[in-house]
């Protein structure tokens, strides 16, 4: 274990119910200076159209993350021996203005990227993906995208508004923030506003894998296909917790039955190993609907798994 890098606070040194609630009980840093990767909260829910509550997501994910330990026993990944990681706190969103919040998120992520640090963002509703991708594109150009979600989020408008949690990836295409031919959507399902709703992303060049085509399957072969499709170049991962079936993640604003399992979620993320990942997010955790805390706990585990597949993370033999 390298003493040069930050380490999560051990449950043997401080009981897991004690201490300051940072992600995985890592040190809190005021900026991303000197960090290789960081966890950053984006408390936002004014982009939602029905059940709110995701503004509380980052805080609850951090609270449940106390159960996590620093080594991935399945993949042998040792992220805290490989990268310097901290929790840089929350981006100060504006609870009265979605557009001002979008600007604040872009500025906050841009500041992290300016230090050469990779952000892992705790959401927050999926509107936040748009300003994050704006910041990513300023640094990297159009990025490849792995989008795991029950919903395509490619609506032109929601209640007449161009920016909301159901529109970010149509805006991302229009603004050339992502490369449509290096974009993959996994887990789409449910009802729609029109019969061809999932055809629009395909018409742009997206590869789309609906949930019903993935039932009862290991997704290891799928991720081999995804890695080959994305190839070289920067990749951003955006993971909506509602991609999981409500049996695994009930605490979200727009649940859809027939979703991915938590095991398939692990296969998806672990299958990203080797890609040039420049950042990640985990969105749409809504604690008011998460009575057991298990949705936030699942989110915390998936964020750790995302950390484990970042470039530069070593695996212990």
C-alpha positions in Angstrom: 0.0 0.0 0.0 1.5 3.4 -1.0 1.6 5.9 1.8 1.7 8.7 -0.9 -1.9 8.2 -1.8 -5.1 8.9 0.2 -6.7 5.8 1.8 -10.2 5.3 3.1 -10.6 5.4 6.8 -10.7 1.9 8.2 -13.6 0.6 10.2 -10.9 -0.8 12.6 -9.7 2.8 13.3 -13.1 4.5 13.5 -16.5 2.6 13.7 -18.3 2.7 10.4 -21.2 4.7 12.0 -18.7 7.4 13.1 -16.6 10.0 11.4 -17.3 12.5 8.7 -19.5 11.3 5.8 -17.3 11.5 2.7 -17.4 8.9 -0.1 -15.8 5.7 1.2 -14.6 7.8 4.2 -11.8 9.3 2.0 -10.2 12.6 2.9 -12.1 15.7 1.8 -10.3 18.0 -0.6 -11.2 21.6 -1.4 -10.0 21.2 -5.0 -8.9 18.5 -7.3 -5.3 19.7 -7.3 -2.9 16.7 -6.9 -5.6 14.1 -7.4 -5.9 11.5 -10.1 -9.6 10.9 -9.6 -12.2 12.4 -7.3 -15.8 11.8 -6.1 -17.9 14.9 -6.5 -21.6 15.4 -5.6 -24.2 17.0 -7.8 -27.3 17.6 -5.6 -29.9 18.2 -8.3 -33.6 17.3 -8.8 -35.2 20.3 -10.5 -34.8 18.6 -13.9 -37.1 15.8 -12.9 -40.7 15.6 -14.2 -42.4 13.6 -11.4 -40.9 12.2 -8.3 -38.2 14.5 -6.9 -35.6 13.7 -4.2 -32.4 13.1 -6.1 -31.0 16.3 -4.6 -30.4 14.1 -1.5 -28.7 11.4 -3.5 -25.1 12.4 -3.0 -25.4 12.6 0.7 -27.1 9.2 1.1 -24.7 7.5 -1.3 -21.8 8.8 0.9 -23.6 7.6 4.0 -24.0 4.1 2.7 -20.5 4.0 1.3 -19.1 3.4 4.8 -19.6 -0.3 4.2 -17.1 -0.4 1.4 -13.5 -1.5 1.8 -10.5 -0.5 -0.4 -9.8 -3.7 -2.4 -12.0 -5.3 -5.1 -11.8 -8.9 -4.2 -13.4 -10.1 -7.5 -11.3 -8.1 -9.9 -8.2 -7.7 -7.7 -8.3 -3.9 -8.4 -6.4 -1.8 -5.9 -7.5 1.8 -6.8 -6.2 3.5 -3.7 -2.7 1.9 -4.2 -2.7 3.2 -7.8 -4.4 6.6 -7.8 -4.6 9.5 -5.5 -8.4 9.9 -4.8 -10.4 12.2 -2.5 -13.9 13.5 -2.1 -14.1 17.1 -3.3 -17.6 17.7 -1.9 -20.6 19.0 -3.8 -21.0 21.4 -6.7 -23.2 24.3 -5.5 -26.3 23.9 -7.6 -29.1 26.5 -7.5 -32.3 25.1 -6.2 -34.3 27.8 -7.9 -32.9 27.7 -11.4 -32.1 24.7 -13.5 -30.2 26.7 -16.1 -28.0 28.3 -13.5 -27.4 24.9 -12.0 -26.4 23.5 -15.4 -23.8 26.3 -15.7 -22.5 25.7 -12.2 -22.1 22.0 -13.0 -20.2 22.7 -16.2 -17.9 25.1 -14.3 -17.4 22.7 -11.4 -16.5 19.7 -13.7 -14.2 22.0 -15.8 -12.3 23.0 -12.7 -11.7 19.4 -11.8 -10.6 18.5 -15.4 -8.2 21.5 -15.3 -6.2 19.7 -12.7 -5.9 16.5 -14.8 -8.3 14.7 -12.5 -11.0 12.3 -13.5 -14.4 13.0 -11.9 -16.8 10.4 -10.6 -20.0 12.3 -10.0 -22.7 11.3 -7.5 -26.2 12.4 -8.7 -28.5 14.1 -8.8 -30.9 13.8 -11.7 -29.8 13.0 -15.2 -29.9 16.6 -16.4 -26.4 16.8 -15.0 -25.0 14.7 -17.8 -25.4 17.5 -20.3 -23.1 20.1 -18.5 -20.7 17.3 -17.6 -20.4 16.3 -21.3 -20.0 20.0 -22.2 -17.0 20.1 -19.9 -15.7 16.8 -21.2 -15.9 17.9 -24.8 -14.1 21.1 -24.1 -11.1 19.1 -22.9 -11.3 15.9 -25.1 -13.5 16.8 -28.1 -16.5 14.6 -28.7 -16.3 11.5 -26.5 -17.5 8.0 -26.7 -20.4 7.3 -24.4 -21.6 4.2 -22.5 -25.1 5.1 -21.3 -26.8 2.6 -19.0 -30.4 3.5 -18.3 -34.1 2.4 -18.6 -34.7 5.5 -20.7 -33.0 6.8 -23.8 -33.2 10.5 -22.6 -33.4 11.8 -26.1 -36.6 13.7 -25.9 -36.6 17.0 -27.9 -38.5 18.8 -25.1 -40.2 18.1 -21.8 -43.1 20.3 -21.1 -41.7 22.6 -23.7 -38.3 22.8 -22.1 -35.1 21.9 -24.0 -33.1 21.0 -20.9 -34.4 18.4 -18.4 -33.5 14.9 -17.2 -35.1 13.4 -20.3 -33.3 15.5 -22.9 -29.5 15.4 -22.3 -28.4 13.0 -25.0 -30.3 14.7 -27.8 -28.7 18.0 -26.8 -25.3 16.2 -26.6 -25.7 15.0 -30.2 -26.8 18.5 -31.4 -23.9 20.1 -29.6 -21.4 17.5 -30.9 -20.4 16.6 -27.3 -20.5 12.9 -28.1 -19.5 10.8 -31.1 -22.8 9.0 -32.0 -20.9 6.2 -33.7 -19.1 5.5 -30.4 -22.2 5.7 -28.3 -23.9 2.7 -26.7 -27.1 2.5 -24.7 -27.8 -0.5 -22.5 -31.0 -1.4 -20.6 -33.7 0.7 -22.3 -37.2 -0.5 -21.7 -40.7 0.5 -20.5 -43.4 2.5 -22.3 -42.8 5.5 -24.5 -44.4 8.6 -26.1 -44.2 7.1 -29.6 -43.6 3.7 -31.1 -40.3 4.7 -32.6 -38.8 6.4 -29.5 -35.7 4.1 -29.4 -35.2 4.4 -33.2 -34.0 8.0 -33.0 -30.7 7.1 -31.2 -30.2 4.3 -33.7 -30.7 6.7 -36.6 -27.9 8.8 -35.1 -25.5 5.9 -35.1 -26.0 4.7 -31.4 -25.8 1.0 -30.6 -28.9 0.3 -28.5 -29.3 -2.8 -26.4 -32.9 -3.0 -24.9 -33.3 -4.7 -21.6 -35.6 -7.4 -22.9 -32.8 -8.6 -25.2 -30.6 -9.0 -22.2 -32.9 -11.0 -19.8 -31.4 -14.2 -18.4 -28.0 -13.5 -20.0 -24.5 -12.9 -18.8 -23.4 -9.5 -20.2 -19.7 -10.5 -20.4 -20.0 -11.2 -24.2 -21.9 -8.0 -24.7 -19.2 -6.0 -23.1 -16.6 -7.6 -25.4 -18.7 -6.3 -28.3 -19.0 -2.9 -26.7 -15.2 -2.5 -26.1 -14.5 -3.5 -29.7 -17.1 -1.0 -30.9 -15.7 1.9 -28.8 -12.1 1.2 -29.6 -9.5 3.8 -28.8 -10.3 7.3 -27.7 -11.9 8.9 -24.7 -15.0 7.3 -23.2 -17.5 8.7 -20.6 -19.8 6.4 -18.6 -23.2 7.6 -17.4 -25.1 5.1 -15.2 -28.7 5.7 -14.3 -29.6 3.6 -11.2 -33.1 3.1 -12.8 -31.4 0.8 -15.4 -31.7 -1.8 -12.6 -35.0 -3.5 -12.0 -36.9 -2.0 -9.0 -36.3 -5.3 -7.2 -32.7 -4.1 -6.9 -33.1 -0.4 -6.9 -36.5 0.9 -5.8 -35.2 4.3 -4.7 -35.4 6.2 -7.9 -37.8 8.7 -9.5 -38.8 6.8 -12.7 -38.6 3.0 -12.0 -39.4 0.5 -14.8 -40.0 -3.2 -14.3 -38.0 -5.8 -16.3 -34.6 -4.2 -15.7 -31.1 -5.2 -15.3 -29.9 -7.2 -12.3 -27.2 -6.0 -9.9 -25.0 -8.8 -11.2 -25.4 -7.5 -14.8 -24.6 -4.0 -13.6 -21.3 -5.4 -12.3 -20.6 -7.2 -15.6 -21.2 -4.0 -17.5 -18.9 -1.9 -15.4 -16.2 -4.5 -15.1 -16.4 -5.0 -18.8 -15.2 -1.4 -19.3 -11.7 -2.4 -18.1 -9.2 -1.3 -20.7 -11.2 1.6 -22.2 -9.8 5.2 -22.0 -12.4 6.3 -19.4 -12.2 10.0 -18.8 -15.0 10.3 -16.2 -18.2 8.7 -14.9 -21.4 9.4 -13.1 -24.1 7.5 -11.2 -27.4 9.3 -11.2 -31.1 9.3 -10.1 -30.8 7.9 -6.6 -33.8 9.3 -4.7 -33.5 8.6 -0.9 -37.2 9.5 -0.1 -38.1 6.3 -2.1 -35.2 4.3 -0.7 -36.7 3.1 2.6 -34.0 0.5 3.3 -31.0 2.5 1.9 -30.2 -0.4 -0.4 -30.5 1.7 -3.6 -27.9 4.1 -2.3 -25.7 1.2 -1.1 -25.9 -0.3 -4.6 -25.0 3.1 -6.1 -22.0 3.4 -3.8 -20.8 -0.1 -4.8 -21.2 0.7 -8.5 -19.3 4.0 -8.1 -16.4 2.0 -6.4 -16.6 -0.4 -9.4 -16.3 2.6 -11.8 -13.3 3.8 -9.9 -11.7 0.3 -10.2 -11.9 0.4 -14.1 -10.2 3.8 -14.5 -7.0 3.8 -16.5 -4.0 3.4 -14.2 -5.7 1.2 -11.6 -3.5 -1.8 -10.9 -4.7 -5.3 -10.2 -3.0 -7.4 -7.6 -2.1 -10.9 -8.7 
